[in-house]
Amino acid sequence: MTTSTRTLRSDEPASALLGTLAEQGATGALSTESGIVYLAAGHIVHVESAVTPDLGDLLTHSGALAPDGWWEAIDRAGRRCRVGRQLVDSGHLAAGALELCHLGALFDAAYFVLAHDGPALRFRPGAAHWLGAVRSVPVDTVLRESRRRRELLHRIWPEPAVDRAPLARVPGPDAADLPARRGRTLAQVDGVRTAAQIATALACRTFHTLVELRRLAAAGLVAPAPALVPAPSSAPGPASAPATVSAGPGSAPRPAAPDEPDTALLRRLLHALEAL
């Protein structure tokens, strides 16, 4: 049975198909309901999801890269699928900084794509992402990290609705004396924003934001907005902002302070880079 026909099976989990594609050394794009996984020679080279900030958002909103530099790289090299290489060659970004940010964005998106391990929709052989080659990661490493993140978040707070739903503050509990990053995260909770939109506003990796939001939920400080906000009336009102991610910088505010590094995650990423 060929790879293209296997992907048409609606009962095959994406993780199982990724394992098959890795064994075959496949190159192309695997689509699921939550995002797209790009492979080259059986390794994962990029993952994108509509519910996580993409690489451009992280770089530009954090101040690591000027928006003009991002758009210039897309204009010059997007059609050739060499945007990452263009950023480095043009001097806009150091190669190491690009690799670390790219790995963070890849693992963030992979968590959502693989969190519920739904069925794969289709595989497009030979398809490549416009970012181009930055750093490839073995499929087993991505699957293992996605499971680790899912288990960690479950231990903090077992309700996954926090990851995707618009979030609102819960009146009553005392929010004083929160750690700095958790306090900044809580300040972005407005009844409309999702975790991904909060991460974009903070120029923070989505997983870091999810950890803080689940801790806030466990403390009784936040909850999914539908549980707190009355049902809308028949009169039309302002629509909530969709949880979409653009290819370039958006209008989210700059963070009040840079994101605090997750030293354990950075250490794992550095060890992975050295091993590769």
Solvent accessible surface area in square Angstrom, and as a share of the most:
residue,aa,sasa,rsa
1,M,168,0.75
2,T,85,0.49
3,T,25,0.14
4,S,56,0.36
5,T,67,0.39
6,R,50,0.18
7,T,3,0.02
8,L,132,0.66
9,R,104,0.38
10,S,91,0.59
11,D,104,0.54
12,E,12,0.05
13,P,53,0.33
14,A,0,0.00
15,S,26,0.17
16,A,51,0.40
17,L,1,0.00
18,L,0,0.00
19,G,24,0.23
20,T,26,0.15
21,L,0,0.00
22,A,34,0.26
23,E,154,0.69
24,Q,94,0.42
25,G,37,0.36
26,A,16,0.12
27,T,62,0.36
28,G,0,0.00
29,A,0,0.00
30,L,0,0.00
31,S,14,0.09
32,T,14,0.08
33,E,139,0.62
34,S,32,0.21
35,G,12,0.11
36,I,39,0.20
37,V,2,0.01
38,Y,17,0.07
39,L,3,0.01
40,A,39,0.30
41,A,74,0.58
42,G,4,0.03
43,H,69,0.31
44,I,0,0.00
45,V,23,0.13
46,H,9,0.04
47,V,4,0.02
48,E,56,0.25
49,S,11,0.07
50,A,61,0.47
51,V,28,0.16
52,T,3,0.02
53,P,4,0.03
54,D,29,0.15
55,L,4,0.02
56,G,0,0.00
57,D,6,0.03
58,L,11,0.05
59,L,4,0.02
60,T,8,0.05
61,H,9,0.04
62,S,53,0.34
63,G,44,0.42
64,A,58,0.45
65,L,7,0.03
66,A,61,0.48
67,P,64,0.40
68,D,116,0.60
69,G,2,0.02
70,W,0,0.00
71,W,107,0.38
72,E,63,0.28
73,A,1,0.01
74,I,36,0.18
75,D,116,0.60
76,R,150,0.55
77,A,1,0.00
78,G,12,0.12
79,R,237,0.87
80,R,135,0.49
81,C,43,0.26
82,R,111,0.41
83,V,0,0.00
84,G,1,0.01
85,R,101,0.37
86,Q,36,0.16
87,L,0,0.00
88,V,30,0.17
89,D,95,0.49
90,S,48,0.31
91,G,65,0.62
92,H,69,0.31
93,L,15,0.07
94,A,69,0.54
95,A,48,0.37
96,G,43,0.42
97,A,48,0.37
98,L,6,0.03
99,E,35,0.16
100,L,47,0.23
101,C,22,0.13
102,H,0,0.00
103,L,3,0.01
104,G,0,0.00
105,A,5,0.04
106,L,0,0.00
107,F,10,0.04
108,D,5,0.02
109,A,2,0.02
110,A,1,0.01
111,Y,7,0.03
112,F,4,0.02
113,V,5,0.03
114,L,7,0.03
115,A,13,0.10
116,H,130,0.58
117,D,52,0.27
118,G,30,0.29
119,P,45,0.28
120,A,4,0.03
121,L,89,0.44
122,R,125,0.46
123,F,15,0.06
124,R,78,0.28
125,P,95,0.60
126,G,55,0.53
127,A,24,0.19
128,A,70,0.54
129,H,13,0.06
130,W,76,0.27
131,L,2,0.01
132,G,17,0.16
133,A,93,0.72
134,V,25,0.15
135,R,65,0.24
136,S,41,0.26
137,V,4,0.02
138,P,41,0.26
139,V,4,0.02
140,D,96,0.50
141,T,32,0.19
142,V,0,0.00
143,L,23,0.11
144,R,135,0.49
145,E,18,0.08
146,S,3,0.02
147,R,114,0.41
148,R,73,0.27
149,R,1,0.00
150,R,86,0.31
151,E,95,0.43
152,L,46,0.23
153,L,0,0.00
154,H,107,0.48
155,R,170,0.62
156,I,35,0.18
157,W,80,0.28
158,P,65,0.41
159,E,91,0.41
160,P,65,0.41
161,A,50,0.39
162,V,1,0.00
163,D,8,0.04
164,R,92,0.33
165,A,22,0.17
166,P,44,0.28
167,L,0,0.00
168,A,11,0.08
169,R,121,0.44
170,V,42,0.24
171,P,114,0.72
172,G,78,0.75
173,P,56,0.35
174,D,119,0.62
175,A,40,0.31
176,A,63,0.49
177,D,147,0.76
178,L,46,0.23
179,P,70,0.44
180,A,66,0.51
181,R,38,0.14
182,R,52,0.19
183,G,27,0.26
184,R,46,0.17
185,T,1,0.00
186,L,11,0.05
187,A,64,0.49
188,Q,35,0.15
189,V,6,0.03
190,D,82,0.43
191,G,19,0.18
192,V,59,0.34
193,R,64,0.23
194,T,11,0.06
195,A,0,0.00
196,A,6,0.05
197,Q,30,0.13
198,I,0,0.00
199,A,0,0.00
200,T,24,0.14
201,A,1,0.01
202,L,13,0.07
203,A,11,0.09
204,C,5,0.03
205,R,37,0.14
206,T,1,0.00
207,F,6,0.02
208,H,2,0.01
209,T,1,0.01
210,L,1,0.00
211,V,15,0.09
212,E,6,0.03
213,L,0,0.00
214,R,8,0.03
215,R,95,0.35
216,L,1,0.00
217,A,7,0.05
218,A,52,0.41
219,A,63,0.49
220,G,28,0.27
221,L,9,0.04
222,V,4,0.02
223,A,22,0.17
224,P,34,0.21
225,A,6,0.05
226,P,98,0.62
227,A,83,0.64
228,L,72,0.36
229,V,81,0.47
230,P,112,0.70
231,A,94,0.73
232,P,128,0.80
233,S,89,0.57
234,S,122,0.78
235,A,68,0.52
236,P,135,0.85
237,G,59,0.56
238,P,139,0.87
239,A,98,0.76
240,S,74,0.48
241,A,58,0.45
242,P,95,0.60
243,A,30,0.23
244,T,97,0.57
245,V,43,0.25
246,S,59,0.38
247,A,45,0.35
248,G,0,0.00
249,P,32,0.20
250,G,45,0.43
251,S,117,0.75
252,A,27,0.21
253,P,67,0.42
254,R,154,0.56
255,P,31,0.19
256,A,102,0.79
257,A,39,0.30
258,P,114,0.71
259,D,44,0.23
260,E,72,0.32
261,P,88,0.55
262,D,37,0.19
263,T,85,0.49
264,A,44,0.34
265,L,4,0.02
266,L,45,0.22
267,R,130,0.47
268,R,87,0.32
269,L,5,0.03
270,L,84,0.42
271,H,104,0.46
272,A,30,0.23
273,L,30,0.15
274,E,139,0.62
275,A,91,0.71
276,L,89,0.44
